[in-house]
Amino acid sequence: MPDMLDPGTPTITPPVSPGGGVVRRRSRNPLKNMMQHLTVDPPPPDDDREPRRASLIRRISWRKSRSPSAHSDRSGGQPQDPNLCIACAGWAADIDSTFDTMDDFFMRALNPTSADTFENKEHSLGRLKELEENRFITKCPLCKLFLSVHIPSEGEGDLYLSGFSSRDTNYLIDNQSMFDQGHSAKNKMRGVSPAYLGVVPKKSGDGALSWDVSADWFRGSGMLYRTMPEPPNELLSARSEGKHSRANSMTDNAGWQKRGIWGRELEGVIDMSIGVDWLRFCEFYHQGRCGRKPVTREMPGFKLVDCAKNPPQVVTASITERYAALSYVWGNTPTEKWPKVIWDAVIATKDLGIRYLWVDRLCMEEVQPAERTQQIARMDDIFEGAILAIIAACGEDADYGLPGVGSRTRPAQPKYEFVNSNITLVSSLQDPRLAIKNSTWYQRGWTYQEGLLARRRLIFTDQQMYWECEGMCCPESLILPLEYYHDMEEQRLCDFMRPGLFNGVSFVDGSWERWKRLLGKAEDPSTLSIFREADQHIGNYTRRDLTYDRDSLDAFLGMLRRLETTVGRGKMFNILGIPLWAPQMDQGPAVQGLPRTRDIFALSTCFWHHKEGVIATRRPHMPSWTWAGWKGPVDLYSSITVVDPNTKAVQRKHNHHHYVSATHVSRNDPNSIRWTYSPNIVLVNRDGSVA
């Protein structure tokens, strides 16, 4: 905000609905314009609206304007921040009562189907007048904070400061699922839905967003959360001793602070105790879901970085050691043998209480060619056997490092501490999953299987850390009620907590769907699900970039091996990346003797095709009949001809490969193959003649 009061200075004023409202004549007195939000007229006597649905700032302003001291120091003699503009200073003086009112407003039973859901999910505090126009000149720290989280929108109008429920309007939570599941968090209870602030557009015209705020809007801009109120002394004592026991769970602790979502204040240097807490929680509660893959045989030539030595050294080790695995981007620029990302990963590994670190360029550099080939093929053992994967989803190469760990600090988190209150507002920052998906790391071929094979992931973005194991998702900027939202039987967060990038099961289009099933509890996978999972991974992987064409299959071998040893166990294999249906003879009479392996393989080799509009180029080290022999994204659906055996009617339709393949395998009608698809294999000699 400029030092001089200006008619265009941002102010907080009551919202005006599209249908009308209080119309004010603009005063020529700049000071009066600045103070206008403190002297809002009360609603007319015949206004029978429910008081709670009126603007909160309107009600606070009316109460204050009735007092003789309405325009004096409203903090009762307490110091005020001299850096605040007049509008924000007036609002800041009422910060405690503002949040008390909003918390009371949102402390109600969840009912997503209620007729008044639209009216009740947003608690408007007022208009941030000309905030966008003055974004380059304002010096007010609160104005800057509001700008840092505002949701951009086209159209004519202003931004508004509004309160929302952290339970009812949150992109981390599917509140309809919470309601259907009947979790106690849906009830009226203190602490389950603390209010947060958002800066939302109320605009009209071309490109303007709806006035019905969507929780997903905040994924890109962030939200303003309060930091957690101080917990009871007994919880502080347990935390200081590093304890994680059921004695501290919500079932035995009545602390309301542990029922809701709060903000966390971040510094430029990471507090790795946060990562340690996530790891301890996961190791205690997710043993069956996130535990290390059992080692069935040693890996010849396996090496690890011993982080306890000074300097760290590469040593021969057993794959049974407790180690972290590093996933990062090499980059196209030559770097030192130990680039920044490795040094930072060594620091992070030690801070997490882990001695050993696996890094491909160090641990596979001097092994024998045969051992290297075996390690590439067993990449699933390396990443599934790690305690966790440290993922550098930032920067363009290995010299970028891990922000907040080594020499590279993180950008300052937008926040504001009120001088006359215990409240500190912090930005939740961008949803780290968006930053991960936009990173170079997420575009690279080798990192595809590394991210999916790991069972625990500690991911570093430019702004914050992000934890995603097979049972929970935790952004560093938010404190989640992990124990309260935890499903003890399934060893993960409850169904209403949306899964992340790696721990969910989705449709072919990649949309969020549900959490993965707990290992050992799932029913035998259907034939359709086996082929569908293979198709999804092939389609997603071929959209990644590889520096070297020769890696087109090697960078996917770990993923193929996992498919063969989990959902496709004893039934599906691959030939150069093409799924091969070859049930083992010990699978029972229902599977034995299926004469369709050759037909399914023929179908698979001709069913994939290059994505429309993309010019694919050959990778000559592989045959042309496999997707691995081409560079570019592929899709596994095709236009097929369906002939009705009775009417002889011909119909062309699009079908996914997994659907057609499963149809072949599961149907016993001898005419089903000809009815759906008629593949065949012909072996051709080098001279072109049929073998």
Buried (B, 14 or more C-beta within 10 A) or exposed (E): BEEEBBBEBBBBBBBBEEEEEEEEEEEEEBEEBBBBBBEBEBBEEEEEEEEEEBBBBBBBBBEBBEEEEBEEEBBEEEEBBEBBBBBBBBBBBBBEEBBEBBBEBBBBEBBBEEEEBEEBBBBBBBBBBBBBEBBEEBEBBBBBBBBBBBBEBEEEBBBBBBBBBBBBBBBBBBBEBBBEBEBEBBEEBBBBBBBBBBBBBBBEEEEBBEBEBEBEBBBEBBBBBBBBEEBEEEBEEBBEEEEBEEEBBBEEBEBBBBBBBBBBBBEEEBBBEBBBBBBBBBBEBBEBBBBBBEEEEEBEBBBBBBBEEEEBEBEEBEBEBEBBBBBBBBBEEEBEEBBBBBBBBBBBBBBBBBBBBBBBBBBBEEBEEEBBEBBBBBBBBBBBBBBBBBBBBBBEBBBBBBBBBBEBEBEEBBBBBBBBBEBBBBBBBBBBBEBBEEBBBBBBBBBBBBBBBBBBBBBBBBBBBBBBBBBBBBBBBBBBBBBBBBBEEBBBBBBBBBBBBBBBBEEBEEEBEEBBEBBEEEEEBEBBBBBBBBBBBBBBBBBBEBEEBEBBBBBBBBBBBBBBBBBBBBBBBBBBBBBBBBBEEEEEEEBEEBEBBBBBBBBBBBBBBBEEEEEBEEBEEBEEBBBBBBBBBBBBBBEBEEBEEEEEEEEEEEBBBBBBBBBBBEBEEEEBBEBBBEBEEEEEEEEEEEE
